[in-house]
Amino acid sequence: MGDSGYGRWVAGKRSKWITLAVWVIIVGVLSAIWPMVNSEVQNNAANLDGAKPSVQAERIAEEQFSSDAGVPALLVWHREGGLKDDDLQHVQKVYAGWSANPVPYQDSVPPFHQMPEAALKAMLSEDQSTLVTPVLFEKSADSDQLKEGVEQLKSGITHETGQDPFAASHNSGSDLSVRVTGPVGISIDATGLFKNADFKLLMSTVILVLVILLLIYRSPILALIPLIAVGFAYGAVSPLLGLMAQKGWITVDSQAVSIMTVLLFGAGTDYCLFLISHFRHLLKEEESKTRALLRAVTESSGAIAMSGFTVVLSLLALLLAKYGAYHRFAVPFSVSILVMVIASLTLVPALLAIFGRTSFYPFVPRTPEMEEERARKKGKPVPARKPKHPGFASRLVVRRPWMIVIVTVIVLGALASVSSQVKFTYDIMSSFPKDMASREGFDTIGKQFSPGELAPVKIMVNTEGKTDGLGQKLKELPYVDEVSKGQPGSQNANIIAYDVTLDMNPYSSEAMDQIPHLRSTAEQALQAAGVGSPAGKVWISGQTAEQYDTRETGDRDTMVIIPVVIGMITLLLLMYLRSITATVYLILTVILSYFSALGLGWLIIHYGLGADAIQGAIPLYSFVFLVALGEDYNIFMISSIWKKRKHMPLKQAIQEGVSETGSVITSAGLILAGTFAVLASLPIQVLVQFGIITAAGVLLDTFIVRPFLVPAITALLGRFAFWPSSHTEAENTKAGMPS
């Protein structure tokens, strides 16, 4: 790619203004005619497809055992030391009010106001401190409508009790406290977590990137250029994804939008910095800012495009996922990176061409001749040029490569070994802050009643009219607390349903592990009763069964997607580097870095933040991001080393390559890690944990793998690092390939 080609198209004397105008028009038109992605968010999309056992079971349950009852909001009334008679009278009075004057979207309420007080007392927990009463809402109501109804419930209770029991402490003190939990409370709180999260995340990310850029480059204009590019990219991506979501081509949820914002700022700023850094370096050699910029575009565009393409393909691999949440990430993330790479290779060169050397004000890079001329005009002595010394890391990797490899592998290996201790959870409640109302109510029910009552398991069997004896067999299981009487189906009386209450948290991994055992128990009971082919005549529904399928589907996706991502990146590196050896050790170092990040993240999350487990989705999310983004830094550094190897010994090329790319990769890594760490400021545990693990991985890549491990391995392997590529100068200069 010559100076006169692509660079002149986007950053020439007149074309720079055309490029800027094209971006302004594109963003303006798209924003005007298509909806922004935030307006097309759908947070209740199904994660499991219709073939999953729990989904099929839910369908049978709906057909055979459907009730017209609405969705329950569970009111958890609690007073340390025991609820008083006055409290129970308040319960009866508010229920009498809701029965006569329903709140918005209310479906029905149980007749607690008609019950004798003794019957109400019989419903209390063993220590008399807690009562759980439901209010049923219409199934068609969305979370905003449910919130409107619940707010009226709260105001009715506050008015009746003469205090605000929703603000009272739920676990200490002797005041009456009330919490709203159950499906309605959880839905309202889950939606509320994401309300304003996007704006907070956007502002935090912009401020962080701006501060880091100002600290590193100390130039206000330069700090703004990447942010302007990211802003334009977001302005194009948001309506593009909004249109796709509106047309039903993709489904986008709030979590995807949050992570996409971080990805755009983090990865996008990195791509901008790789070009800006090279431009600044060349301005010290070239008097013509245009020639310097065209050279910078020519020499760095291949690596930027390759890095972006690697990330885009890795993220697209999520389309292979069967689990909805993973699948929904693929298009928003890959499209956002693709647009950002295009912006980095078109808009950023145009902005640099417009601002020229002023981009770096007040620390403007100039050639030695320009410095002399400037000093002469001002009548000042010519400032002495500081000789360039290779950094500590670059000297060490060529002098002590064996020591570096051994030490870094031991450190990373020790952290990677911790990853085997990571525990996972699929419980949505564990992703909520501990002081959130629905979680407090949920925890109180679990403590005061059998935890299994929170979400019973429904087991349905087709007995074909035979006596199955399943109810008795289920009661004999050691982990079962209670089994309901068998209920015949409304359309097929041979289908019998049992509601099973477990004696453990139904959302726990321990409870999920019992699903296959419950299924085999039911199948054995049918077989003993003489029912043929019992495997197709057992259905298990409920939260525990759904989470079991979630875990199984997630494990399947991990086993499929991780090899595909590794395979794609391997092929891309082979095509780009034309070296089997380099491709192998680059892939291996990034995989080691990933497991180290998982181990380090677990140490922070488990021992630092006190979490018992991390969300089951996080390892796959983190893998795709860390492996793809980690290879970015390797590509930039290796490209630099291989170009220099054309006209200097390998050790010198490694030393200069590490020195030259060191500062830009360090600043890029700090920005990327910082933007992911911003996720930890949100009150959503899954994003906190994802942010911490991904930030930890980026920092390990930036400060251990890239400056020490990879160049040390390259130094040890010597010319074998390039095998089987012969790397003659003629080959190296083809099409901007690394040398």
C-alpha positions, 0 to 999 in steps of 0.5 A: 500500500503506497503513500499515494493510495488509500491514505490520500483518499481519506486524509488528503488536502481536500479528501480530509474534509470530504471524509469528515463530511461523509461521517457527519452526514451518515450519523445525522441521516441514520440517527434521523431515520432509524431508531436508536438501539436503546429504544429497541431493548428487549429484556425479557427475551427467551434464553432457551429454545423450544427443544429444551426439556424445561421449555417443553415441560412449561408448555405441558404445564400451561396446557394441562395445569394452567390456572387463570391466576395472575403473576404474584407479588409476594409481600414479606411482612417481618418484625424481629421478635414476632409480628403483633396482632396490630400487624395482622389487622393491618394486613387484613385491612389493606387486603380488604381495600385492594379487594374492593378497590384494586390497584392498577393491573391487579388480577386478584387478591386472596381473601385474607380480610375474611379469614379468622385471625387464628387462620392468619396466625397459622400462616406465620413462620415458626418464630412468628416473625414473618408472614408472606402474602401474595397479590396477583397481577395481570399476566400481560402487564409489563414491568413499568405497569407492574411498578405502577401497581406495586407503588400503590400497594406500598402507599396503601400499606404506608397509609394503613400502618402510619409508617414506611415499612418499606424503608425500615431495616428488614433484618435488625430492629423491632419495627415492622418491615415489608418487602416486595419479592416474587416474580413481580418484585424481581421483574421490577428490580431487574428492570430498575437496575438497568434504568439510567445504567447506560447513561451512568456507564457512558459518562463514567467511561468518557471521563475515564478515557479523557483523564487517562489520555490527558495524563499520558499525552498531556494534550487536550486536542489529542485526548478529544480525537479518539473520543470524537471518533468513538462518538461518531462510531456510536452515532452510526452503530446505535441506529444501525442496530436499532433498525435491525432490532426493529425489523426483528433481525436481532434481539438486543437487551440492556446488558448487551448495550452496556457492554457494547458501550464499554467495548466501543470506548475501550477497543476503539480508543486503542485502535486510534492510539496505535495510529496516533502514536505512529503519527507522532513518532514519524513527525519527529522524522518528517517535516511534512505533516502530510507525508508523516500521516500518509506513512503512519496510515500506510504502516499501521492500517494493516495491523489495525485492520487485522486486529479489528477483523480478529475481534469481529470474527471472534465475537461473531462466533457467539452466533453458534451459541444455543443460549439466547443471551450469548447469541444476542451478543454476537451482532451488536458487538461485532458490528460495533467493532467493525464500524469502529475499525472503519472510523479508526482508518478513515475519520481519525486520519482525517481529523489528524490531517485537519489538526496536523501537528497542533493535535499534540499541542502543547508538546508538538513533535518536530524534526531536529531541523524544525527545532533548530529553526524554531530556536533560531527565530526565538533567539534561544539555544537549540534544545538538546535531543535526549538520546533514546535508551531502550526501556528496562523490559526491552533490555531484560528480555534479550539479556535474560530470556530464560529467566523471564520465561520461567518467572512469568510462566510461574506467576501466570501458571500459579494464577491459572491454577486458581481458576480450577477453584472457581464456583459458578451460580445461575441464580438471578437473585445472586446478581442483585445487590444484597440490599435490594428489596426483592432479594431481602424478601427472598432471603427472608422467605428462605430463612423463615420457611422451607427454602424450596417453597420459593420455587417448587419443582413440578414433575408431570408424568403420563401414567397411561391410566396406570397407578404409578406410586410416584408421589410416595417415591418422591417423598422418600428422597432425602432432599425432598421436603414436601410433595403435593397430592397428584393432580390430573391434567385438565385435558388429559387425565392420565397426565399427573402433576406433583409439586415437589418442595426441595429442602434446599435453595431451589436456585442453587447448583445443589438443587440443579444437580437433583434434576436428572435424579428426579427424572430417573426416579419418575421414569423408574416409577412409570416403568414399574407401573408397566408404562412403556418408553417412560423417557418420553413421558416425564416432564419437569418444569420450574425455576430449578429445571430451567436453570439446569437446562441453562447450565447444560446449554451454557456448557455446550456453547462453551465446548463449541465456541472456545475451539472455534474462536481459537481455530479462527484466530489461529488461521488469521494469525497464520495468514498474517504472520506466515509463521506456524511457530509464532502463531502457536506461541502467541495463541498459547500465551493468550490462553494462559493469560485468560486462565490467569485472569480467571484465577486473579478475578476469582481471588478479587471477587471471592476473597475481596468482595465476598462472593460465593460464586460467579455467574455461569456466563462469565467465563465464555464472555471473558474468553471471547473478549480476552483472547481476541483483544489480547491478540491485538497487542501481540499483533502490534508488537510482533509486527514492529519486531518483524519489520525491524528484523529486515535491517538489524539483528533479531535481538536488536529488533526485539529490543527496539520493537518492545521499546517502540510499542511499549508506551502505546500498548501500555496506555491502550491497555490501561484505557481498555482495562479502565473501561471494563473496570467501569462496569464494576461501578454498576449495581449488577453483579454479573457486569461487576464480575465480568468487568473485574475479570476482563480488566484483570486479563487486559492488565496481565496482557499489558504488563506481563505477557506483551512486554516480557513473555512474548518477546522473551519467547521470540528471543529464545526461539531466534530464527525458528520464531519465523518458521517456516517463513523465509522472510526475505526483504522482498517478501516482507514488503508485500502488501503491508505484511509484517516483516 
